[in-house]
Amino acid sequence: MSIKKDILWRVAAVYIFTAILGLIILGKAVYIQFAEGEKWKSRAQNITLKDITIKSNRGNIYAEDMRLLASSIPYYEIRMDLVTPSLTDDIFYSKIDSLAMSLARLFKDRSQSQYKRQLVQARKGGERYYLVKKNVNYLEMKKVRDFPIFRRGQYKGGLIVRQYNKRFQPHINLASRTIGYTSLGERGNIVGIEGAYDHYLKGINGISLMQRATGGVWVPLNDGTTIDPKDGKDVVTTIDVNYQDVAESALLKQLLKHEAHHGTAVLMEVATGDIKAIANLERDNKGNYREIYNYAIGESIEPGSTFKLASLLVALEDGVVDLDDTIDTENGKTRYFDKVIEDTEPEGYGKITVNRVFEVSSNVGVAKIISENYRGRENRFIDRLYAMHLNERLGIEIKGEGKPEIKYPDDNLWSGISLPMMAHGYEVRLTPLQILAFYNAIANGGKLVKPRFVKEVSYHGQTIEKFDVEVINPSIVSQSTLVKAHKMLEGVVENGTASNLKTSNYKIAGKTGTAQIANEKFGYRTNSKVSYSASFVGYFPADNPRYSCIVVINGPSKSVYYGNLVAGPVFKTIADKVYATNLSLNKTLVKADEQPVVDAPYTKIGSKNELNEVLAHLNIPVEASGEVDKHSYVITSKQDGYIAYKPYRLNKNLVPNVREMGLKDAVYLLEDMGFDVQVKGRGKVVSQSLQAGARYQKGQRIVLEMSFL
């Protein structure tokens, strides 16, 4: 073969191979375009486009009077598209110094030169979603919109503002465990009202299409496909902020006084079961008391003497005893096998009536009544307790309700001492809220109602759902037994263990409780020490019950652990506050021929002119020295039929003492002197962060703690 033909053959072979390869590539391209086109388009979109969830605005939680208990505050991320086409180099570099200076002055986290250098580098790097600042509040965001370059808007100035919400409780620790919180784990919201009513509060999320930009960041694609989120609904609770504040303050005072580990106080409306206040305080490892755990709902413990009411109701209902029957409590001790049951009275009470057994809280008396009448038919006693639903959870919406434990005679843990021990509140377990619900049933005529924390749900101010009162049992005992129960409970305060709570203004009915707290490993004694739980539960006014209340304080460590002395004062403080502020409870009738007795009211330190106006309207006399005329503020004191004024002296160079002032006067006075005032709580000023009489500088912050006590 000649060289020419060999070359032509080789060239032809190359052309043929190239043509075949081209046809294969073309065929594959056609196949991909038409047969697999949708598949690869979808994959490409997944790489460059994605849907993101736009969080809805969570609904608010309100107190019964629509004061805010929990809400979401908007915060913002400030981002910048540094290569938006309208932002030319001339505009950017002529204004970057002013923008950097504005950002540095507002946020004070970086210098002007640092802001400028970072923004310039981001522009050179082609950043389209550069993070300028996060956790920006609303007022700061409004100022940012007016900064150089940013005032041109998103497309001309590159400003991108992204909103997100943070949950907060304006009253800080006020019922914080009951209000609850949101969590981000797999289980979502599980605590308090926030968790129980999450399906109302969370709203409906929206969807926005995002596109991958330079640097791998995702920016919103404004193509009209965004689905806007729908706001969550608002929840209106039954909590009264004023009563809640008093409950927490009174509980804290007793916890501090007795150096107790933790305590709880719950106030309930008798007719409805509405929870008006619920306080839970526990001492942390720093010695401070905080709302760490909801003991009222979750802690199931041996109640001690408060359970004696249930035991005696069983005996009274069965007719095995009556209030006037006599029980021999001996010398205050009685033995059941190896267990000695004792009374707190060293020499015992001797022979006393059943009514007196309850009034003095005789362990021996109650143990003998139940043991003697139900030995051999223990199931009858337990069945009666079960019929009163004491072995069942209340079924409240808030998660974490403790399980009540009242064992049956065929239980493996039942023993020869179980019956007398259960009679006076041991070998049974109940939560404070379950005990309160039982006593509340006695107060409202035998009707056991489910505790209610939320009364309605609203959306943009319109009520969309109301929650009715839920009756668990319309009658836990007969009316005749109920009358006897009322007599026993009133006798405890009038003549028994809680006589220190007796008041002339209204009647209290209730029961003290003092129980030893069992340790799972060591029984009732650990390191030779016994830990106690002190409680008081009851209702008021006794002759027309409107409110029921329970107070439980665990682990008092100052050798005082009786319910009347440790828990009783908290109950009394709460009851006094409710009675004093509820006009429907406190009605004073004056006969036509009598002149009402004017009692000088309590007044706070405040503005002299405003006090004069109010007291003149109420016809309350005022006595003041001539020196008072020179001062705008006065110190008041309640006298017999009049209010006395003393001058309130101010030194412009020294921190004033604003304790006992109302919020309006205290804030006006302090801000007028140049202070930055921060307020916590409601009521009158009980403490201030800066010591009175110390020197201060204008603009210095002072924190005022408020309380109704």
Secondary structure, 3 states (H helix, E strand, C coil): CCHHHHHHHHHHHHHHHHHHHHHHHHHHHHHHHHCCHHHHHHHHHHHHEEEEEECCCCCCEECCCCCEEEEEEEEEEEEECCCCCCCCHHHHHHHHHHHHHHHHHHHCCCCHHHHHHHHHHHHHCCCCCEEEEEEECHHHHHHHCCCCCHHHHHHHHCEEEEEEEEEECCCCCCCHHHHCECCCCCCCCCEHHHHHCHHHHCCECEEEEEEECHHHCEEECCCCCCECCECCCEEEECCCHHHHHHHHHHHHHHHHHHCCCEEEEEEEECCCCEEEEEEEEEECCCCCEECCCCHHHHCCECCHHHHHHHHHHHHHHHCCCCCCCEEECCCCEEEECCEEEECCCCCCCCEEEHHHHHHCCCHHHHHHHHHHHHCCCHHHHHHHHHHCCCCCCCCCCCCCCCCCEECCCCCCCCCCCHHHHHHCCCCEEECHHHHHHHHHHHHCCCCEECCECEEEEEECCEEEEECCCCEEECCCCCHHHHHHHHHHHHHHHHHCCCHHHCCCCCCCEEEEEEEECCECCCECEECCEECEEEEEEEEECCCCCCEEEEEEEECCCCCCCCHHHHCHHHHHHHHHHHHHHCCCCCCCCCCCCCCCCCCCCCCCEEEHHHHHHHHHHCCCCEEECHHHHHCCEEEEEECCCCEEEEECCCCCCECCCCCCEEHHHHHHHHHHCCCEEEEECCCEEEEECCCCCCECCCCCEEEEEEECC
